[in-house]
Amino acid sequence: MAGQKGRSGSGGKRKGAGRPKGAVDAQPRFRIAKSLALQKWEFAKNAQQYADKMLDVLVEVAKDVEAPEAARVSAAGKVLDRALGKAPGHGEIRQALINRGVPEVLLDYSPKDANDK
């Protein structure tokens, strides 16, 4: 087989290879999907249960003067995001302006350096 053109000798049908005829899946796919959906729902339910406690922890870290500065800034940012909502990203602002009728030519404008002439 290895000497024939186009055949490596490692592929093809081999005796006893593959799943036996008539075999059924050990766990049908719909049962797997149902199980994953249930796990996701349980996680979301538990996350809601602890959300207020976790927010309190973030506030404690943000106010702790002995905590590392990076941890305090990160905690404060997360608290503000929760309280005020996250600021929209650049792409979201651009799309909102386009939807309101602002020409794209104006959005692509970038001022030149003072040194450029």
C-alpha positions as CSV (number, residue, x, y, z in Angstrom):
1,M,0.0,0.0,0.0
2,A,2.7,2.4,0.9
3,G,4.3,2.1,-2.5
4,Q,1.1,3.0,-4.4
5,K,0.7,6.6,-5.8
6,G,-1.5,8.8,-3.7
7,R,-1.7,6.4,-0.7
8,S,0.3,6.8,2.5
9,G,-0.6,3.5,4.0
10,S,-1.9,4.9,7.2
11,G,-5.5,5.8,6.2
12,G,-8.4,4.0,4.8
13,K,-10.8,1.4,6.1
14,R,-9.3,-1.1,8.5
15,K,-10.9,-4.1,10.0
16,G,-12.6,-3.3,13.3
17,A,-12.1,0.5,12.9
18,G,-14.9,2.9,13.8
19,R,-18.1,2.6,15.7
20,P,-20.0,-0.7,15.4
21,K,-23.1,-0.7,13.2
22,G,-26.3,-0.1,15.1
23,A,-24.5,1.4,18.1
24,V,-26.3,4.4,19.6
25,D,-24.7,7.5,21.2
26,A,-24.0,7.0,24.9
27,Q,-25.8,10.3,25.6
28,P,-27.8,11.9,22.8
29,R,-26.9,15.4,21.9
30,F,-30.2,17.0,23.0
31,R,-29.6,15.6,26.5
32,I,-26.2,17.2,26.6
33,A,-27.5,20.5,25.4
34,K,-30.3,20.4,28.0
35,S,-27.8,19.6,30.8
36,L,-25.5,22.5,29.7
37,A,-28.5,24.9,29.7
38,L,-29.5,23.8,33.2
39,Q,-25.9,24.3,34.5
40,K,-25.8,27.8,33.0
41,W,-29.1,28.7,34.6
42,E,-28.0,27.4,38.0
43,F,-24.8,29.4,37.7
44,A,-26.7,32.6,36.8
45,K,-29.1,32.0,39.7
46,N,-26.2,31.6,42.2
47,A,-24.3,34.7,40.7
48,Q,-27.4,36.8,41.3
49,Q,-27.5,35.6,44.9
50,Y,-24.0,36.8,45.6
51,A,-24.0,40.0,43.5
52,D,-24.7,42.4,46.4
53,K,-22.1,40.8,48.5
54,M,-19.5,41.0,45.8
55,L,-20.3,44.7,45.2
56,D,-19.7,45.2,49.0
57,V,-16.4,43.5,48.7
58,L,-15.4,45.8,45.7
59,V,-16.4,48.9,47.7
60,E,-14.3,47.6,50.7
61,V,-11.2,47.1,48.5
62,A,-11.7,50.5,46.8
63,K,-11.8,52.2,50.3
64,D,-8.9,50.2,51.8
65,V,-5.9,52.5,52.0
66,E,-3.5,49.6,52.7
67,A,-4.6,47.7,49.6
68,P,-2.4,47.9,46.5
69,E,-3.2,50.9,44.4
70,A,-3.9,48.8,41.3
71,A,-6.5,46.8,43.2
72,R,-8.1,49.9,44.5
73,V,-8.3,51.5,41.1
74,S,-9.7,48.3,39.5
75,A,-12.3,47.9,42.2
76,A,-13.4,51.5,42.0
77,G,-13.7,51.2,38.2
78,K,-15.9,48.1,38.5
79,V,-18.1,49.8,41.1
80,L,-18.5,52.9,38.9
81,D,-19.3,50.6,35.8
82,R,-22.0,49.0,37.8
83,A,-23.4,52.2,39.2
84,L,-23.2,54.4,36.1
85,G,-23.0,51.9,33.3
86,K,-20.0,51.3,31.1
87,A,-18.9,54.0,28.8
88,P,-19.6,53.1,25.1
89,G,-16.6,52.1,23.1
90,H,-15.2,54.1,20.1
91,G,-17.0,51.9,17.6
92,E,-20.4,52.2,19.4
93,I,-20.1,56.0,19.4
94,R,-19.1,56.1,15.7
95,Q,-22.1,53.9,14.8
96,A,-24.5,56.0,16.9
97,L,-23.3,59.2,15.1
98,I,-23.7,57.6,11.7
99,N,-27.2,56.5,12.6
100,R,-28.0,60.1,13.5
101,G,-26.9,61.3,10.1
102,V,-23.4,62.6,10.7
103,P,-21.4,62.1,7.5
104,E,-18.6,59.5,7.8
105,V,-16.2,62.0,6.2
106,L,-16.4,64.1,9.3
107,L,-15.7,61.1,11.5
108,D,-12.6,60.2,9.7
109,Y,-11.0,63.6,10.2
110,S,-7.9,63.7,12.3
111,P,-6.1,67.0,13.0
112,K,-2.5,67.2,11.7
113,D,0.4,67.8,14.0
114,A,1.5,71.4,14.5
115,N,4.8,70.5,12.8
116,D,3.0,69.2,9.7
117,K,2.6,71.7,6.9
